[in-house]
Amino acid sequence: MKKPSNPFVTSGYRSAKYFCDRESATETLLQSIRNGRSTTVTAIRRMGKTGLIKHVLSKLHKGHIGVYMDILPAESMPDFLNLLASAVYNAVPQRTGPGKRLLDFLKTLRPVISYDPLSGQPQVSIDVRKGEAEHHIGHVLQFLESYPDRVVIAIDEFQQILMFPEKNADAWLRSIIQNLSNVSFIFSGSRQHLMNDLFSDPSRPFYRSTDLLSVGKIDPAVYSGFIRRHFRQGGQSLPAEVARQMLDWTDLHTYYVQLLCNRVYALGLDEITSDTWKEEAHRLLSEQEMIFYKYRDLLTSPQWQLLKAIAVDGRVYSPTSKDFISGHSLGSPATVLRSLQALQKKEMIYSDYDLDGRSYYQVYDVLFRRWMELGH
């Protein structure tokens, strides 16, 4: 693999060298795979769950094959079929006997094969009549069931299946999956409330059908060591205190840590100071201002005021409390509650639990939070 010019990856997965920690989560997933169990992985957006999954697939032992598919673009079962067929087509070595059988099978479906203009990866498109997609999906999974190696299928943004127009799509897929013994799954998603509905609601077909793994923040000492090592290998000195400041500012949120480090590293300075990263952070916020103002245009006035209030406070444990409402002039508790629900639905804020088990609310966008702290 070609060495990247910047070691701080902000999209995709390069290799283990540019992947920080997640050792416990990696081993948990590999252990489940070795024992034929499926796992559900949840995390808030941009916390690094996709990188973790691709890292795990890169570490599969001999006798295993990994298939990764992101179904966020899918709007129906035919879309799901095309994504699955493309993922399998790219994962199965075509020069082997099983690979040739796969090609022969796909040819019977009269596929159109094109190439992604960005990645260059082949894309399989199958034109099907209504009701045929499920039949073909079942055939693809049965092909993998007979594959000589163990197969691991990672389905990212799995909650998207709830948006399909086909009724009970999750129930149909579960009925197929539960009969597979050679294929295990990693289901992942960033819309936590929908993933919880799928796997924790007793009335849903996927209820308790998998192991559960929640991906959180990386230990700051470990992350600091990772960051400083890559700066040092690039001929740049990053003092421990400065690394700590950068981690604090990004709130240990994986994407934003990588983004800030990427920007600072790109400056090519011999030594990174507090002023260095702060100036770059300020430039980053200035570039994002139009996006932040767009948030305001997308929200009602009460929703915008609540979003700003949560951003300023950082973590909000009691959004309907008298102190919080009066401190930010938010109106009535009922208004705040309606706005809170709307912001969660729009994925502008999320709820989580602290180390003491207390529930709190926080704004997704760390950069927006820092921008608000500047008094906007």
C-alpha positions as CSV (number, residue, x, y, z in Angstrom):
1,M,0.0,0.0,0.0
2,K,1.3,3.4,-1.0
3,K,2.4,5.4,2.1
4,P,0.0,8.4,2.6
5,S,1.6,11.9,2.6
6,N,-0.4,12.6,5.8
7,P,-0.7,9.9,8.5
8,F,-3.9,11.3,9.9
9,V,-6.7,9.6,7.9
10,T,-10.0,11.5,7.8
11,S,-11.9,9.1,5.6
12,G,-11.8,5.4,4.8
13,Y,-9.2,2.9,6.2
14,R,-5.6,2.7,5.2
15,S,-3.9,0.1,7.3
16,A,-3.2,-0.9,10.9
17,K,-0.3,1.6,11.0
18,Y,-2.7,4.5,10.7
19,F,-5.4,3.1,13.0
20,C,-5.3,4.0,16.6
21,D,-6.0,1.5,19.4
22,R,-9.5,-0.1,19.6
23,E,-7.5,-3.3,20.6
24,S,-10.2,-4.5,23.0
25,A,-13.0,-3.9,20.5
26,T,-11.0,-5.5,17.7
27,E,-10.4,-8.7,19.8
28,T,-14.1,-8.8,20.9
29,L,-15.2,-8.8,17.3
30,L,-12.6,-11.3,16.2
31,Q,-13.6,-13.6,19.0
32,S,-17.2,-13.5,18.0
33,I,-16.3,-14.2,14.4
34,R,-14.1,-17.2,15.4
35,N,-17.0,-18.6,17.3
36,G,-19.6,-18.0,14.5
37,R,-21.5,-15.3,16.3
38,S,-22.8,-12.1,14.8
39,T,-22.3,-8.7,16.5
40,T,-24.1,-5.4,16.5
41,V,-21.8,-2.4,16.7
42,T,-23.2,1.0,17.6
43,A,-21.5,4.4,18.0
44,I,-22.4,8.0,17.4
45,R,-21.5,9.4,14.0
46,R,-17.8,9.8,13.1
47,M,-16.6,8.0,16.3
48,G,-14.7,5.5,14.1
49,K,-17.0,2.4,13.9
50,T,-16.5,2.0,10.1
51,G,-12.7,2.2,10.5
52,L,-12.9,-0.4,13.3
53,I,-15.0,-2.8,11.2
54,K,-12.6,-2.5,8.2
55,H,-9.7,-3.0,10.6
56,V,-11.2,-6.2,11.9
57,L,-11.9,-7.4,8.3
58,S,-8.3,-6.8,7.5
59,K,-7.3,-9.0,10.4
60,L,-9.4,-12.1,9.6
61,H,-7.6,-15.3,10.0
62,K,-6.8,-17.6,7.1
63,G,-10.0,-19.5,6.1
64,H,-12.2,-16.4,6.4
65,I,-13.3,-13.8,3.9
66,G,-14.7,-10.4,4.7
67,V,-17.5,-8.6,2.8
68,Y,-18.2,-5.0,3.6
69,M,-21.3,-3.0,2.4
70,D,-22.7,0.3,3.4
71,I,-26.4,0.4,2.8
72,L,-27.0,4.1,3.7
73,P,-27.6,4.8,-0.1
74,A,-30.2,2.0,-0.3
75,E,-33.8,2.9,-0.5
76,S,-35.3,-0.5,-1.3
77,M,-34.6,-4.2,-1.4
78,P,-33.4,-4.0,-5.1
79,D,-30.9,-1.4,-3.9
80,F,-29.8,-3.7,-1.2
81,L,-29.4,-6.5,-3.7
82,N,-27.1,-4.4,-5.9
83,L,-25.0,-3.3,-2.9
84,L,-24.7,-6.9,-1.7
85,A,-23.8,-8.3,-5.2
86,S,-21.2,-5.5,-5.7
87,A,-19.7,-6.2,-2.2
88,V,-19.5,-9.9,-2.8
89,Y,-18.2,-9.4,-6.4
90,N,-15.3,-7.3,-5.0
91,A,-14.5,-9.6,-2.1
92,V,-14.5,-13.0,-3.7
93,P,-11.3,-13.8,-5.7
94,Q,-12.5,-14.3,-9.2
95,R,-9.7,-16.6,-10.4
96,T,-10.6,-19.3,-7.9
97,G,-13.1,-22.0,-8.5
98,P,-15.7,-20.4,-6.1
99,G,-15.0,-17.0,-7.7
100,K,-15.8,-18.4,-11.2
101,R,-19.0,-20.0,-9.9
102,L,-20.0,-16.6,-8.4
103,L,-19.5,-15.0,-11.8
104,D,-21.5,-17.7,-13.5
105,F,-24.3,-17.2,-11.0
106,L,-24.3,-13.4,-11.3
107,K,-24.4,-13.8,-15.1
108,T,-27.7,-15.6,-14.8
109,L,-29.1,-12.4,-13.2
110,R,-28.1,-10.3,-16.3
111,P,-26.1,-7.7,-14.4
112,V,-24.7,-4.5,-15.7
113,I,-21.2,-4.0,-14.3
114,S,-19.8,-0.4,-14.2
115,Y,-17.0,1.3,-12.2
116,D,-17.3,3.8,-9.4
117,P,-15.8,7.0,-10.7
118,L,-14.1,7.8,-7.3
119,S,-12.9,4.4,-6.0
120,G,-12.6,2.6,-9.3
121,Q,-14.4,-0.4,-7.7
122,P,-16.7,-2.5,-9.9
123,Q,-20.4,-1.9,-9.2
124,V,-23.0,-4.6,-10.0
125,S,-26.5,-3.4,-11.1
126,I,-29.3,-6.0,-11.5
127,D,-32.6,-5.0,-13.0
128,V,-35.4,-6.9,-11.2
129,R,-39.1,-7.0,-11.2
130,K,-41.1,-6.3,-8.1
131,G,-40.7,-9.1,-5.5
132,E,-37.6,-10.6,-7.3
133,A,-35.0,-8.8,-5.2
134,E,-35.6,-10.9,-2.1
135,H,-35.4,-14.1,-4.1
136,H,-32.0,-13.1,-5.6
137,I,-30.7,-11.9,-2.2
138,G,-31.5,-15.3,-0.8
139,H,-29.6,-16.9,-3.6
140,V,-26.5,-14.8,-3.0
141,L,-26.5,-15.6,0.7
142,Q,-26.9,-19.3,-0.1
143,F,-24.0,-19.1,-2.4
144,L,-21.9,-17.7,0.5
145,E,-23.2,-20.4,2.7
146,S,-21.6,-23.0,0.4
147,Y,-18.4,-21.0,0.1
148,P,-15.3,-23.1,1.3
149,D,-14.1,-20.3,3.6
150,R,-16.0,-18.8,6.5
151,V,-17.7,-15.6,5.4
152,V,-18.2,-12.4,7.5
153,I,-20.6,-9.8,6.1
154,A,-20.4,-6.3,7.6
155,I,-23.5,-4.3,6.9
156,D,-22.9,-0.6,7.8
157,E,-25.8,1.8,8.6
158,F,-28.1,-1.2,9.0
159,Q,-30.9,0.9,10.4
160,Q,-31.6,2.0,6.8
161,I,-33.5,-1.2,6.3
162,L,-36.3,0.3,8.4
163,M,-36.8,3.0,5.7
164,F,-37.4,0.5,2.9
165,P,-40.9,0.6,1.3
166,E,-41.1,-3.2,1.5
167,K,-43.0,-4.2,4.6
168,N,-41.1,-6.2,7.3
169,A,-37.8,-6.2,5.3
170,D,-36.0,-6.9,8.6
171,A,-38.2,-9.9,9.4
172,W,-37.6,-11.4,6.0
173,L,-33.8,-10.9,6.2
174,R,-33.8,-12.4,9.7
175,S,-35.6,-15.5,8.5
176,I,-32.9,-16.0,5.9
177,I,-29.9,-15.2,8.2
178,Q,-31.0,-17.5,11.0
179,N,-30.5,-20.5,8.7
180,L,-26.9,-19.7,7.8
181,S,-24.1,-21.4,9.6
182,N,-21.1,-20.5,7.4
183,V,-21.9,-16.8,7.3
184,S,-21.8,-14.4,10.3
185,F,-22.6,-10.7,10.4
186,I,-21.5,-7.4,11.8
187,F,-24.4,-5.0,11.9
188,S,-23.5,-1.4,12.6
189,G,-25.2,1.9,12.7
190,S,-24.9,5.5,13.9
191,R,-28.6,6.2,14.5
192,Q,-28.5,4.6,18.0
193,H,-32.2,4.8,18.7
194,L,-33.1,3.0,15.5
195,M,-30.4,0.4,16.1
196,N,-31.8,-0.1,19.6
197,D,-35.3,-0.6,18.2
198,L,-33.9,-3.3,15.8
199,F,-31.9,-5.3,18.3
200,S,-33.3,-4.4,21.8
201,D,-37.0,-4.3,21.3
202,P,-38.6,-7.7,22.1
203,S,-41.2,-7.2,19.3
204,R,-38.5,-7.0,16.6
205,P,-37.2,-10.0,14.7
206,F,-33.5,-9.2,15.4
207,Y,-34.1,-9.0,19.1
208,R,-31.1,-10.5,21.0
209,S,-29.9,-12.2,17.9
210,T,-26.4,-10.8,18.2
211,D,-23.6,-9.8,20.6
212,L,-23.7,-6.1,21.3
213,L,-20.6,-3.7,21.1
214,S,-20.7,0.0,21.8
215,V,-17.8,2.1,20.4
216,G,-16.8,5.1,22.5
217,K,-13.8,7.4,22.9
218,I,-10.2,6.3,22.8
219,D,-8.2,6.6,25.9
220,P,-6.5,10.0,25.9
221,A,-3.1,8.7,26.9
222,V,-3.2,6.1,24.1
223,Y,-4.4,8.6,21.5
224,S,-1.7,11.1,22.6
225,G,1.0,8.5,22.1
226,F,-0.3,7.7,18.7
227,I,-0.5,11.3,17.6
228,R,2.9,12.3,18.9
229,R,4.6,9.2,17.3
230,H,3.3,10.1,13.8
231,F,4.3,13.7,14.2
232,R,7.8,12.6,15.4
233,Q,8.1,10.2,12.4
234,G,7.3,13.1,10.1
235,G,10.1,15.1,11.6
236,Q,7.8,17.3,13.7
237,S,7.9,17.8,17.5
238,L,4.6,17.7,19.3
239,P,4.9,18.3,23.1
240,A,2.7,16.1,25.3
241,E,0.9,19.2,26.7
242,V,0.1,20.5,23.3
243,A,-1.2,17.1,22.2
244,R,-3.4,17.1,25.4
245,Q,-4.8,20.5,24.4
246,M,-5.7,19.3,20.9
247,L,-7.5,16.2,22.3
248,D,-9.4,18.3,24.8
249,W,-10.5,20.7,22.1
250,T,-11.8,17.9,19.9
251,D,-13.4,16.2,22.8
252,L,-11.7,12.9,21.9
253,H,-14.1,12.6,19.0
254,T,-12.2,10.4,16.5
255,Y,-13.1,12.3,13.3
256,Y,-12.3,15.7,14.7
257,V,-9.1,14.5,16.3
258,Q,-8.0,13.2,13.0
259,L,-9.1,16.3,11.1
260,L,-7.3,18.7,13.4
261,C,-4.1,16.6,13.4
262,N,-4.3,16.3,9.7
263,R,-4.4,20.1,9.3
264,V,-1.7,20.8,11.8
265,Y,0.6,18.1,10.4
266,A,0.2,19.5,6.9
267,L,1.8,22.7,8.0
268,G,5.1,20.9,8.0
269,L,6.6,22.8,11.0
270,D,9.5,21.5,13.0
271,E,7.7,22.1,16.3
272,I,4.0,22.4,17.1
273,T,3.0,25.0,19.8
274,S,-0.2,25.9,21.4
275,D,-0.5,28.9,19.1
276,T,0.1,26.6,16.0
277,W,-2.9,24.4,16.6
278,K,-5.2,27.2,17.8
279,E,-4.6,29.2,14.7
280,E,-5.4,26.2,12.5
281,A,-8.5,25.4,14.6
282,H,-9.6,29.0,14.1
283,R,-9.2,28.7,10.4
284,L,-11.2,25.5,10.5
285,L,-14.1,27.1,12.3
286,S,-14.0,30.1,9.9
287,E,-14.3,27.7,6.9
288,Q,-17.3,26.0,8.6
289,E,-19.3,29.2,9.3
290,M,-21.6,28.9,6.3
291,I,-22.5,25.4,7.4
292,F,-23.3,26.6,10.9
293,Y,-25.5,29.4,9.6
294,K,-27.3,26.8,7.5
295,Y,-28.2,24.9,10.7
296,R,-30.1,28.0,11.7
297,D,-32.0,28.1,8.4
298,L,-33.0,24.4,8.8
299,L,-34.4,24.9,12.3
300,T,-37.3,26.7,14.0
301,S,-36.3,29.5,16.3
302,P,-37.0,27.4,19.5
303,Q,-34.9,24.5,18.0
304,W,-32.0,26.9,17.1
305,Q,-32.0,28.5,20.6
306,L,-32.0,25.1,22.2
307,L,-29.2,23.8,20.0
308,K,-27.1,26.9,20.8
309,A,-27.8,26.4,24.6
310,I,-26.7,22.8,24.5
311,A,-23.6,23.7,22.5
312,V,-22.6,26.4,25.0
313,D,-23.1,24.1,28.0
314,G,-21.4,21.2,26.5
315,R,-23.3,18.5,28.3
316,V,-26.8,19.0,29.5
317,Y,-28.2,16.6,32.0
318,S,-31.6,18.2,32.7
319,P,-32.8,20.2,29.6
320,T,-36.2,20.8,31.1
321,S,-34.9,22.1,34.4
322,K,-35.8,25.6,35.6
323,D,-32.1,26.6,35.8
324,F,-31.3,25.5,32.2
325,I,-34.4,27.0,30.7
326,S,-34.2,30.3,32.5
327,G,-30.4,30.6,32.0
328,H,-30.9,30.4,28.2
329,S,-34.4,32.0,27.9
330,L,-35.8,29.0,26.3
331,G,-39.5,29.4,27.1
332,S,-41.6,26.6,28.6
333,P,-40.5,23.0,29.4
334,A,-43.0,21.7,26.8
335,T,-41.4,23.9,24.1
336,V,-38.0,22.6,25.1
337,L,-39.2,19.0,25.1
338,R,-40.6,19.3,21.6
339,S,-37.4,21.0,20.3
340,L,-35.3,18.3,22.0
341,Q,-37.2,15.6,20.2
342,A,-36.9,17.4,16.9
343,L,-33.2,18.0,17.2
344,Q,-32.7,14.3,18.0
345,K,-34.7,13.3,15.0
346,K,-32.7,15.6,12.8
347,E,-29.5,14.1,14.4
348,M,-28.3,17.5,15.5
349,I,-27.9,16.3,19.1
350,Y,-27.6,12.8,20.7
351,S,-28.1,11.4,24.2
352,D,-25.5,9.2,26.0
353,Y,-24.5,8.1,29.5
354,D,-21.6,9.3,31.6
355,L,-19.4,7.0,33.7
356,D,-21.9,7.3,36.6
357,G,-24.7,6.1,34.4
358,R,-26.3,9.6,34.2
359,S,-28.1,10.5,30.9
360,Y,-27.0,13.7,29.1
361,Y,-27.5,15.5,25.8
362,Q,-24.7,16.8,23.6
363,V,-24.4,18.4,20.2
364,Y,-23.1,16.1,17.5
365,D,-20.9,18.6,15.7
366,V,-17.8,19.4,17.9
367,L,-16.8,22.2,15.6
368,F,-20.2,23.9,16.0
369,R,-19.8,23.6,19.8
370,R,-16.4,25.3,19.7
371,W,-17.8,28.0,17.3
372,M,-20.6,28.7,19.7
373,E,-18.1,29.1,22.6
374,L,-16.6,32.0,20.7
375,G,-19.9,33.9,21.3
376,H,-21.6,33.6,17.9
